[in-house]
Amino acid sequence: MRATTPYTPAVMPLSEQQQLQDAIAARLRKAKRPVFLAGIEVQRFGAAEALEHLALQLNIPILTTFLARAAIAPDHPCFHGTFVDDGSSGDEAQAHPYQLLSESDLIIHFGVIVNDTNFASYPSFANGEKVVQLHQGNTCLGPQRFQNVQLGTLCEALLYAHLPRHESWCSSQPALHHVIGDSWRTESWDATTLVELIDAELANQSDIVPIISDVGDCLFASLHAQASHVLAPAYYASMGFSIPAALGVHVSSGLRSVVLVGDGAFLMTGLELCQLKQHGAKPIVVVLNNRRWDMIDAFSPGLNCVDLPPCDLLAIASAQGARTKVATSAENFMDAFQQAWQHPSEMHVIEVRLERQRSPRLQSFAQRFVQGSSLKMSDHTRARAEV
């Protein structure tokens, strides 16, 4: 088989690159409260380091979109979190990114995909006078169109544009790591608490531990972990992603991962555990079992087909060579997770049995998404009627 050749992007003419650089520099010189919003293209095309250097030199806060979580190092001095919604669910760490975007006078998108996942109910953060969209490949600034844009190269060029350093105009990011004392024994038992417990445990480890998340409560709860390596579906509807992804992480890096998967997604791709076993992967798989397709119910409320029949999930896992545990409370989950962590030579599956209580983040996001979709549908219907 012939080896594939490395990807070599087309080179942007220097005159066009200078025009683009000058246009962005002019906006940055005028702005008093700029924000960099990093999208998935920053990660895909290796522009993260250059963007981090630019933000640090100019003292500009960086946020990531939901799809680009972990594109920016969480310990970077200018990193201020991941934007999902306005934090109305009561999460201070989530309210902070929304506040930054609201108060900013310039939002520069670096490789952001404008879609419902990122901007379900916040179109002002996606388009408008204070928004500049920069993309890998083709970028439009007003009437000007630029081709063969390289985000990393552009960030490096802006480093030498003699731009002024901005004064700090925003408060620091609220702490993401959940401080666990004895209070975890009495905390509410839901997906959010579960991830906070995992985050606190991994924060004490020196190893690099990727967190791989499936969709639904897993994905939204995973925002409560300050992991430097996160792998999740590109869109919220790609159910069944995480267990096959754990095999990919093992084959490509050899790292031991923590996998978050719902019961519905586990029923879809849980049999891939045998492939993990065959290839020597030893992840810790945490199955969140609330006996329903809860993500489907969140985005399409009122359906009568979301309840799942009783199923022995651990028997499925055990038959494929995994060590299994059941957790029905924070206390026995901590015991099960710590035991699994201390035995890295085996694959572990922990079934976490939860009540049918949706995490506040998923509930808030889904409500806004459904409301936004209803408004768009109403506008579309009205437009057709007028025609």
Stockholm file with secondary structure:
# STOCKHOLM 1.0

chainA/1-387         MRATTPYTPAVMPLSEQQQLQDAIAARLRKAKRPVFLAGIEVQRFGAAEALEHLALQLNIPILTTFLARAAIAPDHPCFHGTFVDDGSSGDEAQAHPYQLLSESDLIIHFGVIVNDTNFASYPSFANGEKVVQLHQGNTCLGPQRFQNVQLGTLCEALLYAHLPRHESWCSSQPALHHVIGDSWRTESWDATTLVELIDAELANQSDIVPIISDVGDCLFASLHAQASHVLAPAYYASMGFSIPAALGVHVSSGLRSVVLVGDGAFLMTGLELCQLKQHGAKPIVVVLNNRRWDMIDAFSPGLNCVDLPPCDLLAIASAQGARTKVATSAENFMDAFQQAWQHPSEMHVIEVRLERQRSPRLQSFAQRFVQGSSLKMSDHTRARAEV
#=GR chainA/1-387 SS CCCCCCCCCCCCCHHHHHHHHHHHHHHHHHCSSEEEEECHHHHHTTCHHHHHHHHHHHTCCEEECGGGTTSSCTTCTTEEEECCSCCTTSCHHHHHHHHHHHHCSEEEEESCCCSHHHHSSCGGGTSSTTEEEECSEEEEETTEEEEEECHHHHHHHHTTSCCCCCCCCSCCCCCCSCCCSGGGGTSCCSHHHHHHHHHHHHHTCCSCCCEEECSTHHHHHGGGSCCSCEECCSSTTCTTCHHHHHHHHHHHHCCCCEEEEEHHHHHHHGGGHHHHHHTTCCCEEEEEECSBCHHHHHHSTTCSCCBCCCCCHHHHHHHTTCEEEEECSHHHHHHHHHHHHTCTTSCEEEEEECCSCCCHHHHHHHHHHHHHHHHHHHHHHHHHHHC
#=GC SS_cons         CCCCCCCCCCCCCHHHHHHHHHHHHHHHHHCSSEEEEECHHHHHTTCHHHHHHHHHHHTCCEEECGGGTTSSCTTCTTEEEECCSCCTTSCHHHHHHHHHHHHCSEEEEESCCCSHHHHSSCGGGTSSTTEEEECSEEEEETTEEEEEECHHHHHHHHTTSCCCCCCCCSCCCCCCSCCCSGGGGTSCCSHHHHHHHHHHHHHTCCSCCCEEECSTHHHHHGGGSCCSCEECCSSTTCTTCHHHHHHHHHHHHCCCCEEEEEHHHHHHHGGGHHHHHHTTCCCEEEEEECSBCHHHHHHSTTCSCCBCCCCCHHHHHHHTTCEEEEECSHHHHHHHHHHHHTCTTSCEEEEEECCSCCCHHHHHHHHHHHHHHHHHHHHHHHHHHHC
//
